[in-house]
């Protein structure tokens, strides 16, 4: 069972890495939105295409006060949700993996 435990631990680490990378993408998108970026810049296009679908889904479910008051709180809410879910998911998977490795 130690191989299965190691695989679960590795999967938890990959999830953590992906969550951290997406958090940086969200932060980059928020920082770029503070200036007037060139919409044809490939980096700006990547950031928008990577974050706007999720942001639009969140904005549909939030009151307008969260994003129409001059400050868009959507990136902050998404980062909080990612940290919360990543912490719960990776901790659970790590516990399962460690318990399987120690058998």
N, C-alpha and C positions, 0 to 999 in steps of 0.2 A: 504493500500500500504506500510505500514511501515515494514511488514514482508518481502516483496519482496526487499525493500531497504536494510534491514539488511542482507538478503541473498546475495545480490550483493556486499555489503561491505565485508562480510565474504569471498566471492569468490576472491575478490581483494587481501585480506590479505593472502589467501592461495597461490595465484599466486606469490605474493611477497616473501613468505617464500620459495617456491620451487625454484624461481630464485636465491635467496640468497644461498640456499643449493648447487645448481649446480655451482654457482660461486666459492664456497669453494672447491668443487670437482675439478673444473678446476685448481684452484690455487694449490691444492695438487698434481695434475697430473704434473703440470709444475715444481714444486719443486722436485718431485721424478725423473723427467727426467734429472735433473742436476747431479745426481749421477748414479752409475751403480747398479740399483736395481736387486734383485733376481726376475727373471720373474715368479717364482712359488709362490711367496708370495701372499697370498689372497688379501691383500690390494692393491698391485701393479696391480694385475689382475683386481680387481674391478675398479680402477681408469682408467686403459686402456680401459676396456670394456665400461665404462660410457662416455669416452671422445673421443676415437679414431674414432668412426663412424662420429661424428660431425666434428672433425678436418679434417678427410679425405675429407669430402664434401666441406669444406671451402678451403682446399689446392688445390682441383681440379679447383676452380674458381679464385684463386689468381696467380699473377705472381710468378715465382720460387724465385725471390729475397726476398720474404717475409719469406721463410722458409728454404732456402738452403744456407744462408749466414753465418751459424754458430749459429745464434740466430733465433729461431722459434717464429715469432710474432703471430702465429695463436691463442694461448690461450688468448693473450691480445686483439686481435680483437674480439674474441668470447665474452669475458667479457664485452667489450665496447658495443657490440650489445645487450647482455642480459640486461645491465643496461639501455640502451636507450629504448628498447622495454618494459621492466618491468616498467619503469617510466611512459611512455606514457599510457600503458594499465591499470596499477593500478590507476593512477590519473583519467583517464576517468571513470573507473568503480566506483571509490569512489565518484566522482561528481554525477554520475547517482544515486548511492545508497543514497547519502545524499539528493539529490533533491526528491527522492521517499519517504524517511522517513519524510521529513518535510511537506508533503502534509497532 
